[in-house]
Amino acid sequence: MVSDSVSSNLSHFYPEVGAGGFSRVDGTVSFYTRVNALLDPSFTVLDLGAGRGAQLVSDPDSYRTKLATIKGKVAKVIGIDVDGAVLSNPCLDEAHVIRIGEPYPFADNSFDLILSDWVLEHVANPEEFAAEIGRVLKPGGWFCARTPNRWGMVGLATNLVPNKAHSDLLAKLQPGRTERDVFPTTYNLNTKGRLVRAFPPDRWNNYSYITNPEPPYVQRSALAMRVVQFAWRFAPPQMGTVFNVFLQQKDGAKA
């Protein structure tokens, strides 16, 4: 749940939050609006790295959550994760626990759209990861992902902090964040260049872009939010905080 201090700061910097509960730069609304625009009721969707659905179950009545919930909008939503908590995710029609490095338990061309929210920063083997996505995704299908930009504020800070210290740091920045929701990061797919190497243009149409939504991790402090927003005025666009990935597998890619 959003703390009183976070709610107060968001309302101060983004007064429009009072009309619907989200700001004009809300990253979740922006990302999932585009995902929803790609959906069709006939689709079978794979939620890659679905976890326990923490982001969705924490505030089930919000507009953001309703927008980000894919179950019920398509024929079937299947979730996979290396964490067994995925089996308790209420936002899935079906769930599987997988092992890193092993093929996904699905036939070729099984999915119309693959969604992966805050997962790419944890991928250790980009080429292997991309190949498996391409295998289970239908020709013309979409891979949609949201992840920190390696050259953005969060990405740069994260790479300066050892993985073993991430839990302690996030506990201070986000008191509601539990240790079970913190995973080691690699940032091997978090730049436009690295994404293109893993998903080459001869096989994929790339519609990805970088944005600066509400300042992450500092929303408990009005001063910190003001400092971050000031810094963003002078930072180049490629240093935006969030990398929104939208890739469409070309029809002839598997020929």
C-alpha positions in Angstrom: 0.0 0.0 0.0 1.1 3.6 -0.6 2.3 5.4 2.6 0.8 8.7 3.6 4.1 10.5 2.9 4.3 9.1 -0.6 0.7 9.9 -1.3 1.1 13.4 -0.1 4.3 14.0 -2.2 2.7 12.6 -5.3 -0.4 14.8 -4.8 1.9 17.9 -4.3 4.0 17.3 -7.5 1.2 15.8 -9.5 -2.1 17.3 -8.4 -4.0 15.4 -11.1 -3.5 12.2 -9.0 -6.7 13.3 -7.3 -8.6 12.5 -10.5 -8.3 8.8 -10.8 -5.3 8.0 -8.6 -2.5 8.3 -11.1 -0.2 11.0 -12.5 0.2 12.2 -16.1 3.6 10.4 -16.2 2.6 7.2 -14.4 4.9 4.5 -15.8 2.5 1.6 -15.1 -0.4 3.3 -16.8 1.7 4.2 -19.8 3.3 0.8 -20.3 0.1 -1.2 -19.8 -2.0 1.1 -21.9 0.3 0.1 -24.8 0.2 -3.6 -23.8 -3.6 -3.5 -23.7 -3.7 -1.9 -27.2 -2.0 -5.0 -28.5 -4.3 -7.6 -26.9 -7.0 -9.6 -28.6 -9.6 -11.7 -26.7 -8.3 -14.8 -28.6 -4.7 -14.4 -27.3 -2.8 -16.8 -25.2 -0.4 -14.7 -23.1 2.8 -15.8 -21.3 3.7 -13.8 -18.2 7.4 -14.4 -18.0 8.7 -13.9 -14.4 5.2 -13.6 -13.1 6.2 -14.2 -9.4 3.5 -14.1 -6.8 1.8 -11.1 -8.4 2.9 -8.7 -5.6 2.4 -5.6 -7.6 -1.1 -6.6 -8.6 -2.4 -7.9 -5.3 -1.1 -5.1 -3.2 -3.7 -2.6 -4.4 -6.4 -4.7 -6.3 -8.9 -1.8 -6.6 -6.6 0.8 -8.3 -6.9 1.8 -11.9 -3.3 0.8 -12.4 -3.9 -2.7 -11.2 -7.0 -3.2 -13.3 -5.1 -2.0 -16.4 -2.1 -4.3 -15.6 -4.3 -7.4 -15.0 -4.4 -9.4 -18.2 -6.4 -12.3 -16.9 -10.0 -12.1 -18.2 -9.0 -9.9 -21.2 -7.6 -12.8 -23.2 -8.3 -16.5 -23.7 -5.6 -17.6 -21.3 -2.7 -16.2 -19.2 0.1 -18.6 -18.3 2.8 -17.6 -15.8 6.3 -19.0 -15.4 9.0 -18.2 -12.8 12.0 -19.7 -11.1 10.3 -18.9 -7.8 7.7 -21.3 -6.6 5.6 -18.4 -5.4 4.3 -18.2 -9.0 2.0 -21.1 -8.1 0.0 -18.8 -5.8 -0.3 -16.0 -8.2 -4.1 -15.2 -8.5 -3.7 -13.3 -11.7 -2.9 -16.4 -13.8 -5.0 -19.1 -15.4 -2.0 -21.5 -15.2 1.4 -21.4 -13.6 4.7 -23.3 -14.0 8.0 -23.3 -12.1 11.0 -23.3 -14.4 14.8 -23.7 -14.1 17.3 -21.3 -15.5 18.9 -22.6 -18.6 16.2 -25.2 -19.4 13.6 -24.8 -22.2 10.2 -23.5 -21.3 7.6 -26.3 -21.0 5.7 -25.2 -24.1 5.6 -26.1 -27.8 6.9 -23.8 -30.5 4.6 -21.0 -31.5 2.5 -21.3 -28.3 1.9 -17.6 -27.5 0.5 -14.5 -29.1 2.1 -12.1 -26.6 4.8 -12.5 -23.9 4.8 -10.0 -21.0 7.9 -9.6 -18.8 7.6 -6.8 -16.1 10.8 -5.9 -14.2 12.6 -9.1 -15.2 15.1 -8.2 -17.9 17.5 -6.7 -15.4 17.9 -10.2 -13.9 18.7 -12.1 -17.1 22.2 -13.5 -17.1 22.2 -15.1 -20.7 20.6 -12.7 -23.1 21.0 -14.7 -26.3 19.7 -17.9 -24.7 16.8 -15.9 -23.2 15.9 -14.3 -26.5 16.1 -17.6 -28.4 13.6 -19.2 -26.1 11.2 -16.3 -26.4 11.4 -16.5 -30.1 10.8 -20.2 -30.1 7.5 -20.1 -28.1 6.2 -16.8 -29.6 4.1 -17.0 -32.7 5.3 -15.2 -35.9 3.9 -11.7 -35.7 3.7 -12.1 -31.9 4.8 -9.5 -29.4 7.3 -9.4 -26.6 6.6 -6.6 -24.1 8.9 -5.8 -21.2 9.5 -3.0 -18.7 12.9 -2.8 -17.0 15.3 -0.1 -15.6 17.5 1.6 -18.2 21.1 0.8 -17.5 22.1 4.4 -18.0 19.3 5.9 -16.0 19.3 7.0 -12.4 18.2 3.6 -11.0 20.4 1.6 -13.3 23.6 3.5 -12.6 22.9 3.4 -8.8 22.1 -0.3 -8.8 25.4 -1.2 -10.6 27.3 0.7 -7.9 25.8 -1.3 -5.1 26.7 -5.0 -4.7 23.8 -7.5 -5.1 24.2 -8.6 -1.5 23.4 -5.1 -0.3 20.3 -4.6 -2.5 17.8 -5.9 0.1 19.1 -3.6 2.9 19.0 -0.6 0.5 15.6 -1.3 -0.8 14.3 -1.8 2.7 15.2 1.8 3.5 13.9 3.2 0.2 10.7 1.1 0.1 9.8 0.0 3.6 7.0 -2.2 2.3 9.4 -4.2 0.0 10.2 -7.6 1.4 13.4 -9.6 0.9 11.6 -12.3 -1.0 10.8 -9.7 -3.7 14.5 -8.7 -4.2 16.5 -10.7 -6.8 20.2 -10.4 -8.1 20.6 -8.0 -11.0 22.8 -8.3 -14.1 21.7 -5.5 -16.5 22.8 -7.5 -19.5 19.7 -6.5 -21.6 19.1 -3.0 -20.4 20.4 -0.8 -23.2 19.2 -0.3 -26.7 22.5 -1.8 -28.1 22.3 -4.9 -25.9 18.7 -5.4 -26.8 19.3 -5.3 -30.5 22.2 -7.8 -30.2 19.9 -10.3 -28.5 16.9 -9.5 -30.7 18.4 -8.6 -34.1 16.5 -6.5 -36.7 16.4 -9.2 -39.3 14.1 -11.2 -36.9 12.4 -8.5 -34.8 10.6 -5.1 -35.4 11.8 -2.9 -32.5 9.4 -0.2 -31.1 11.2 0.3 -27.7 11.7 3.6 -26.0 13.0 5.2 -22.8 11.0 7.3 -20.4 11.1 9.2 -17.1 8.0 8.3 -15.0 7.5 9.5 -11.4 10.9 9.4 -9.6 11.3 5.9 -8.2 12.5 5.0 -4.7 12.5 8.7 -3.5 8.8 9.4 -3.2 8.9 9.4 0.6 10.9 12.7 0.5 9.7 15.8 -1.2 13.2 17.2 -1.3 14.6 14.1 -3.0 11.8 14.2 -5.6 12.6 17.8 -6.3 16.3 17.1 -6.7 15.7 14.2 -9.1 13.2 16.2 -11.2 15.7 19.1 -11.4 18.5 16.7 -12.5 16.3 15.2 -15.2 16.0 18.6 -16.8 19.6 18.5 -17.8 20.1 14.8 -18.4 20.0 13.6 -22.1 17.0 11.5 -23.1 19.1 8.3 -23.2 19.5 8.6 -19.5 15.8 8.2 -18.7 14.9 5.8 -15.9 12.8 3.2 -17.5 13.3 1.1 -20.7 10.0 0.1 -22.3 10.6 -2.8 -24.7 8.1 -3.6 -27.5 9.4 -6.2 -30.0 7.4 -7.9 -32.7 8.7 -11.1 -34.2 8.7 -10.9 -38.0 6.5 -13.3 -39.9 9.4 -14.8 -41.8 11.8 -15.0 -38.8 11.3 -18.8 -38.4 11.4 -19.7 -42.1 
